[in-house]
Amino acid sequence: MDDTPICPLCGRPIPPQAKQSLHHLIPRLRGGKGGPTVLLHQICHNEIHATLTEAELARQYNTTEALRAHPRLARFIAWVGKRPDDFHSKTPGARRGARRR
C-alpha cells in the first residue's frame, strides 16, 4: 500500500523528497494555535501566503475547499498540476500587498 500523502490544495502526491510543510488552516496568530493543520507541497503553501492575508485566511479561507475555490489559487492549481510531484520554484507574482484579483 502506498502511504504517500496527497496535497489537499493541488491534489498531487507529496513524495518524500519534495519540499513540504504544515499549513495551519486558521493562522496561529489569529487563534489557530493547536488547531487543524494540513500537509502541503511547499510551493502550494507559499502560494497561499502570497495570495491571502492572515485575516483573510482566518475569516474566509480556513478550509481546503475555500482555498481551492479562490480564483488565483485555482489558476495556480491548474498550472502546478502539470508539473512533477516534487516540483518547486520561487513563488512568482505579487505578494499580498499588491496582489492581482
OpenMM code with the backbone's topology and positions (N, CA, C; nanometers):
from openmm import Vec3, app, unit

residues = "MET ASP ASP THR PRO ILE CYS PRO LEU CYS GLY ARG PRO ILE PRO PRO GLN ALA LYS GLN SER LEU HIS HIS LEU ILE PRO ARG LEU ARG GLY GLY LYS GLY GLY PRO THR VAL LEU LEU HIS GLN ILE CYS HIS ASN GLU ILE HIS ALA THR LEU THR GLU ALA GLU LEU ALA ARG GLN TYR ASN THR THR GLU ALA LEU ARG ALA HIS PRO ARG LEU ALA ARG PHE ILE ALA TRP VAL GLY LYS ARG PRO ASP ASP PHE HIS SER LYS THR PRO GLY ALA ARG ARG GLY ALA ARG ARG ARG".split()
positions = [
    Vec3(0.0844, -0.1193, 0.0000),
    Vec3(0.0000, 0.0000, 0.0000),
    Vec3(0.0882, 0.1247, 0.0000),
    Vec3(0.0503, 0.2219, -0.0806),
    Vec3(0.1278, 0.3448, -0.0920),
    Vec3(0.0820, 0.4441, 0.0149),
    Vec3(0.1755, 0.4869, 0.1000),
    Vec3(0.1431, 0.5814, 0.2069),
    Vec3(0.1837, 0.7245, 0.1726),
    Vec3(0.2098, 0.7518, 0.0447),
    Vec3(0.2478, 0.8866, 0.0048),
    Vec3(0.1304, 0.9807, 0.0297),
    Vec3(0.1519, 1.0875, 0.1079),
    Vec3(0.0418, 1.1815, 0.1330),
    Vec3(0.0031, 1.2572, 0.0062),
    Vec3(-0.1198, 1.3021, 0.0021),
    Vec3(-0.1723, 1.3811, -0.1099),
    Vec3(-0.1899, 1.5251, -0.0624),
    Vec3(-0.1431, 1.6192, -0.1409),
    Vec3(-0.1587, 1.7609, -0.1082),
    Vec3(-0.3061, 1.7988, -0.1236),
    Vec3(-0.3696, 1.8471, -0.0168),
    Vec3(-0.5118, 1.8815, -0.0275),
    Vec3(-0.5390, 2.0067, -0.1110),
    Vec3(-0.4363, 2.0838, -0.1437),
    Vec3(-0.4582, 2.2006, -0.2292),
    Vec3(-0.4555, 2.1591, -0.3761),
    Vec3(-0.3458, 2.0998, -0.4208),
    Vec3(-0.3313, 2.0696, -0.5635),
    Vec3(-0.3737, 1.9277, -0.6009),
    Vec3(-0.3869, 1.8397, -0.5011),
    Vec3(-0.4305, 1.7033, -0.5279),
    Vec3(-0.3222, 1.6098, -0.5774),
    Vec3(-0.1976, 1.6598, -0.5838),
    Vec3(-0.0863, 1.5748, -0.6289),
    Vec3(-0.0224, 1.5053, -0.5091),
    Vec3(0.0383, 1.3868, -0.5315),
    Vec3(0.1124, 1.3213, -0.4229),
    Vec3(0.2296, 1.4081, -0.3767),
    Vec3(0.2663, 1.3921, -0.2493),
    Vec3(0.3822, 1.4619, -0.1928),
    Vec3(0.4897, 1.3566, -0.1657),
    Vec3(0.5814, 1.3345, -0.2626),
    Vec3(0.6848, 1.2333, -0.2409),
    Vec3(0.7808, 1.2762, -0.1299),
    Vec3(0.8499, 1.1793, -0.0688),
    Vec3(0.9384, 1.2113, 0.0447),
    Vec3(1.0445, 1.3164, 0.0133),
    Vec3(1.0930, 1.3211, -0.1111),
    Vec3(1.1992, 1.4166, -0.1463),
    Vec3(1.1452, 1.5566, -0.1757),
    Vec3(1.0135, 1.5734, -0.1834),
    Vec3(0.9540, 1.7036, -0.2154),
    Vec3(0.9611, 1.7970, -0.0962),
    Vec3(0.9828, 1.9250, -0.1250),
    Vec3(0.9744, 2.0257, -0.0184),
    Vec3(0.8288, 2.0322, 0.0255),
    Vec3(0.8072, 2.0275, 0.1577),
    Vec3(0.6723, 2.0225, 0.2114),
    Vec3(0.6657, 2.0952, 0.3440),
    Vec3(0.5439, 2.1328, 0.3854),
    Vec3(0.5284, 2.1987, 0.5149),
    Vec3(0.3842, 2.1877, 0.5620),
    Vec3(0.3660, 2.2122, 0.6911),
    Vec3(0.2330, 2.2110, 0.7504),
    Vec3(0.1721, 2.3503, 0.7428),
    Vec3(0.0459, 2.3556, 0.7057),
    Vec3(-0.0288, 2.4814, 0.6990),
    Vec3(-0.1370, 2.4786, 0.8059),
    Vec3(-0.1399, 2.5808, 0.8906),
    Vec3(-0.2478, 2.5954, 0.9880),
    Vec3(-0.3686, 2.6527, 0.9142),
    Vec3(-0.4804, 2.5816, 0.9148),
    Vec3(-0.5980, 2.6293, 0.8429),
    Vec3(-0.6475, 2.7622, 0.8985),
    Vec3(-0.6349, 2.7813, 1.0286),
    Vec3(-0.6568, 2.9124, 1.0898),
    Vec3(-0.5194, 2.9575, 1.1378),
    Vec3(-0.4690, 3.0705, 1.0888),
    Vec3(-0.3337, 3.1129, 1.1268),
    Vec3(-0.3139, 3.1145, 1.2788),
    Vec3(-0.1956, 3.0733, 1.3202),
    Vec3(-0.1644, 3.0674, 1.4636),
    Vec3(-0.1888, 3.2007, 1.5325),
    Vec3(-0.1505, 3.3104, 1.4676),
    Vec3(-0.1669, 3.4416, 1.5300),
    Vec3(-0.3118, 3.4901, 1.5290),
    Vec3(-0.3993, 3.4164, 1.4645),
    Vec3(-0.5411, 3.4522, 1.4580),
    Vec3(-0.6262, 3.3485, 1.5318),
    Vec3(-0.5660, 3.2804, 1.6294),
    Vec3(-0.6409, 3.1853, 1.7115),
    Vec3(-0.6283, 3.0406, 1.6705),
    Vec3(-0.5427, 3.0111, 1.5738),
    Vec3(-0.5319, 2.8748, 1.5240),
    Vec3(-0.4234, 2.7904, 1.5879),
    Vec3(-0.3553, 2.8424, 1.6890),
    Vec3(-0.2501, 2.7644, 1.7541),
    Vec3(-0.3129, 2.6388, 1.8129),
    Vec3(-0.2602, 2.5247, 1.7772),
    Vec3(-0.3158, 2.3986, 1.8229),
    Vec3(-0.4347, 2.3531, 1.7403),
    Vec3(-0.4721, 2.4313, 1.6383),
    Vec3(-0.5850, 2.3966, 1.5523),
    Vec3(-0.5447, 2.3021, 1.4409),
    Vec3(-0.6365, 2.2744, 1.3505),
    Vec3(-0.6090, 2.1787, 1.2431),
    Vec3(-0.5017, 2.2283, 1.1464),
    Vec3(-0.4197, 2.1333, 1.1023),
    Vec3(-0.3152, 2.1614, 1.0034),
    Vec3(-0.3298, 2.0622, 0.8883),
    Vec3(-0.2750, 2.0989, 0.7740),
    Vec3(-0.2696, 2.0098, 0.6590),
    Vec3(-0.1274, 2.0121, 0.6031),
    Vec3(-0.0825, 1.8965, 0.5536),
    Vec3(0.0490, 1.8864, 0.4913),
    Vec3(0.0354, 1.9252, 0.3446),
    Vec3(0.1169, 2.0216, 0.3017),
    Vec3(0.1135, 2.0730, 0.1649),
    Vec3(0.2520, 2.0666, 0.1018),
    Vec3(0.2551, 2.0679, -0.0324),
    Vec3(0.3812, 2.0966, -0.1004),
    Vec3(0.4233, 2.2365, -0.0547),
    Vec3(0.5520, 2.2598, -0.0421),
    Vec3(0.5991, 2.3925, -0.0021),
    Vec3(0.5547, 2.4986, -0.1021),
    Vec3(0.5579, 2.4686, -0.2308),
    Vec3(0.5171, 2.5666, -0.3318),
    Vec3(0.3693, 2.6022, -0.3164),
    Vec3(0.2864, 2.5060, -0.2784),
    Vec3(0.1433, 2.5327, -0.2569),
    Vec3(0.1252, 2.6204, -0.1334),
    Vec3(0.2002, 2.5908, -0.0281),
    Vec3(0.1940, 2.6701, 0.0943),
    Vec3(0.2385, 2.8135, 0.0663),
    Vec3(0.3462, 2.8280, -0.0080),
    Vec3(0.3957, 2.9619, -0.0426),
    Vec3(0.2908, 3.0410, -0.1198),
    Vec3(0.2235, 2.9754, -0.2127),
    Vec3(0.1240, 3.0444, -0.2951),
    Vec3(0.0052, 3.0902, -0.2110),
    Vec3(-0.0355, 3.0102, -0.1144),
    Vec3(-0.1452, 3.0503, -0.0243),
    Vec3(-0.1086, 3.1804, 0.0460),
    Vec3(0.0123, 3.1849, 0.1033),
    Vec3(0.0528, 3.3032, 0.1799),
    Vec3(0.0898, 3.4221, 0.0908),
    Vec3(0.1210, 3.3961, -0.0357),
    Vec3(0.1453, 3.5058, -0.1299),
    Vec3(0.0132, 3.5665, -0.1767),
    Vec3(-0.0935, 3.4912, -0.1657),
    Vec3(-0.2230, 3.5327, -0.2178),
    Vec3(-0.3117, 3.5964, -0.1119),
    Vec3(-0.3100, 3.5427, 0.0084),
    Vec3(-0.4063, 3.5829, 0.1110),
    Vec3(-0.3387, 3.6354, 0.2374),
    Vec3(-0.4046, 3.7302, 0.3011),
    Vec3(-0.3546, 3.7813, 0.4290),
    Vec3(-0.3931, 3.6844, 0.5408),
    Vec3(-0.3307, 3.7013, 0.6554),
    Vec3(-0.3655, 3.6188, 0.7719),
    Vec3(-0.5128, 3.6382, 0.8081),
    Vec3(-0.5605, 3.7620, 0.8001),
    Vec3(-0.7009, 3.7902, 0.8329),
    Vec3(-0.7950, 3.7200, 0.7344),
    Vec3(-0.7624, 3.7230, 0.6051),
    Vec3(-0.8459, 3.6544, 0.5056),
    Vec3(-0.8459, 3.5041, 0.5290),
    Vec3(-0.7286, 3.4504, 0.5624),
    Vec3(-0.7191, 3.3076, 0.5912),
    Vec3(-0.8061, 3.2703, 0.7108),
    Vec3(-0.8023, 3.3506, 0.8147),
    Vec3(-0.8795, 3.3211, 0.9361),
    Vec3(-1.0297, 3.3334, 0.9110),
    Vec3(-1.0704, 3.4355, 0.8365),
    Vec3(-1.2141, 3.4641, 0.8192),
    Vec3(-1.2805, 3.3811, 0.7101),
    Vec3(-1.2198, 3.3783, 0.5914),
    Vec3(-1.2876, 3.3208, 0.4754),
    Vec3(-1.2249, 3.1948, 0.4185),
    Vec3(-1.0974, 3.1792, 0.4353),
    Vec3(-1.0261, 3.0720, 0.3650),
    Vec3(-0.9628, 2.9735, 0.4636),
    Vec3(-1.0443, 2.9233, 0.5575),
    Vec3(-0.9918, 2.8352, 0.6616),
    Vec3(-1.0274, 2.6889, 0.6392),
    Vec3(-1.0619, 2.6542, 0.5142),
    Vec3(-1.0801, 2.5140, 0.4741),
    Vec3(-1.0090, 2.4936, 0.3409),
    Vec3(-0.9748, 2.3697, 0.3121),
    Vec3(-0.9088, 2.3441, 0.1831),
    Vec3(-1.0059, 2.3702, 0.0684),
    Vec3(-1.1351, 2.3469, 0.0895),
    Vec3(-1.2341, 2.3725, -0.0150),
    Vec3(-1.2391, 2.5217, -0.0489),
    Vec3(-1.2388, 2.6057, 0.0529),
    Vec3(-1.2406, 2.7505, 0.0299),
    Vec3(-1.1127, 2.7960, -0.0403),
    Vec3(-0.9982, 2.7428, 0.0014),
    Vec3(-0.8716, 2.7784, -0.0636),
    Vec3(-0.8748, 2.7402, -0.2112),
    Vec3(-0.9214, 2.6205, -0.2414),
    Vec3(-0.9247, 2.5730, -0.3799),
    Vec3(-1.0185, 2.6574, -0.4670),
    Vec3(-1.1186, 2.7197, -0.4054),
    Vec3(-1.2163, 2.7986, -0.4797),
    Vec3(-1.1691, 2.9418, -0.5084),
    Vec3(-1.0631, 2.9866, -0.4415),
    Vec3(-1.0131, 3.1227, -0.4647),
    Vec3(-0.9621, 3.1323, -0.6089),
    Vec3(-0.9997, 3.2365, -0.6839),
    Vec3(-0.9629, 3.2437, -0.8260),
    Vec3(-0.8126, 3.2336, -0.8540),
    Vec3(-0.7301, 3.3060, -0.7797),
    Vec3(-0.5850, 3.2996, -0.8062),
    Vec3(-0.5310, 3.1612, -0.7704),
    Vec3(-0.5774, 3.1043, -0.6587),
    Vec3(-0.5293, 2.9711, -0.6211),
    Vec3(-0.5785, 2.8660, -0.7202),
    Vec3(-0.6990, 2.8831, -0.7745),
    Vec3(-0.7490, 2.7893, -0.8758),
    Vec3(-0.6601, 2.7919, -1.0002),
    Vec3(-0.6185, 2.9109, -1.0418),
    Vec3(-0.5259, 2.9214, -1.1567),
    Vec3(-0.3921, 2.8559, -1.1237),
    Vec3(-0.3425, 2.8788, -1.0013),
    Vec3(-0.2172, 2.8173, -0.9591),
    Vec3(-0.2290, 2.6647, -0.9604),
    Vec3(-0.3393, 2.6112, -0.9086),
    Vec3(-0.3595, 2.4662, -0.9030),
    Vec3(-0.3576, 2.4073, -1.0440),
    Vec3(-0.4235, 2.4736, -1.1380),
    Vec3(-0.4227, 2.4266, -1.2772),
    Vec3(-0.2809, 2.4273, -1.3337),
    Vec3(-0.2041, 2.5304, -1.3011),
    Vec3(-0.0662, 2.5418, -1.3504),
    Vec3(0.0252, 2.4370, -1.2864),
    Vec3(0.0223, 2.4260, -1.1544),
    Vec3(0.1149, 2.3360, -1.0857),
    Vec3(0.0772, 2.1892, -1.1097),
    Vec3(-0.0471, 2.1648, -1.1427),
    Vec3(-0.0903, 2.0271, -1.1706),
    Vec3(-0.0207, 1.9652, -1.2902),
    Vec3(0.0376, 2.0478, -1.3761),
    Vec3(0.1102, 1.9996, -1.4942),
    Vec3(0.2576, 1.9758, -1.4645),
    Vec3(0.3002, 2.0011, -1.3405),
    Vec3(0.4401, 1.9878, -1.3022),
    Vec3(0.4624, 1.8548, -1.2293),
    Vec3(0.5883, 1.8086, -1.2221),
    Vec3(0.6168, 1.6861, -1.1461),
    Vec3(0.5759, 1.7020, -0.9994),
    Vec3(0.5476, 1.5887, -0.9334),
    Vec3(0.5004, 1.5918, -0.7946),
    Vec3(0.5992, 1.6573, -0.6984),
    Vec3(0.7286, 1.6527, -0.7305),
    Vec3(0.8281, 1.7132, -0.6403),
    Vec3(0.8763, 1.8491, -0.6914),
    Vec3(0.8028, 1.9092, -0.7861),
    Vec3(0.8403, 2.0393, -0.8432),
    Vec3(0.8393, 2.1477, -0.7354),
    Vec3(0.9388, 2.2349, -0.7409),
    Vec3(0.9435, 2.3508, -0.6528),
    Vec3(1.0124, 2.4649, -0.7260),
    Vec3(0.9628, 2.5846, -0.7055),
    Vec3(1.0286, 2.7044, -0.7568),
    Vec3(0.9886, 2.8194, -0.6667),
    Vec3(1.0527, 2.9318, -0.6866),
    Vec3(1.0124, 3.0506, -0.6111),
    Vec3(0.8712, 3.0876, -0.6535),
    Vec3(0.7960, 3.1437, -0.5610),
    Vec3(0.6587, 3.1819, -0.5909),
    Vec3(0.6600, 3.3081, -0.6766),
    Vec3(0.6076, 3.2989, -0.8001),
    Vec3(0.6079, 3.4154, -0.8878),
    Vec3(0.4947, 3.5113, -0.8540),
    Vec3(0.5027, 3.6295, -0.9069),
    Vec3(0.3930, 3.7244, -0.8954),
    Vec3(0.3957, 3.8074, -0.7687),
    Vec3(0.2972, 3.8919, -0.7601),
    Vec3(0.2875, 3.9861, -0.6489),
    Vec3(0.2566, 3.9150, -0.5180),
    Vec3(0.3079, 3.9715, -0.4098),
    Vec3(0.2744, 3.9198, -0.2776),
    Vec3(0.1485, 3.9910, -0.2302),
    Vec3(0.1057, 3.9631, -0.1112),
    Vec3(-0.0207, 4.0113, -0.0573),
    Vec3(-0.0536, 4.1579, -0.0840),
    Vec3(0.0393, 4.2477, -0.0570),
    Vec3(0.0098, 4.3899, -0.0648),
    Vec3(-0.0338, 4.4370, -0.2023),
    Vec3(0.0174, 4.3771, -0.3076),
    Vec3(-0.0125, 4.4252, -0.4437),
    Vec3(-0.0649, 4.3116, -0.5302),
    Vec3(-0.1426, 4.2254, -0.4719),
    Vec3(-0.1841, 4.1070, -0.5476),
    Vec3(-0.2884, 4.1404, -0.6535),
    Vec3(-0.2921, 4.0532, -0.7513),
    Vec3(-0.3905, 4.0639, -0.8597),
    Vec3(-0.5143, 3.9873, -0.8188),
    Vec3(-0.6275, 4.0262, -0.8701),
    Vec3(-0.7534, 3.9533, -0.8389),
    Vec3(-0.8074, 3.8858, -0.9600),
] * unit.nanometer
topology = app.Topology()
chain = topology.addChain("A")
for resn in residues:
    res = topology.addResidue(resn, chain)
    for name in ("N", "CA", "C"):
        topology.addAtom(name, app.Element.getBySymbol(name[0]), res)
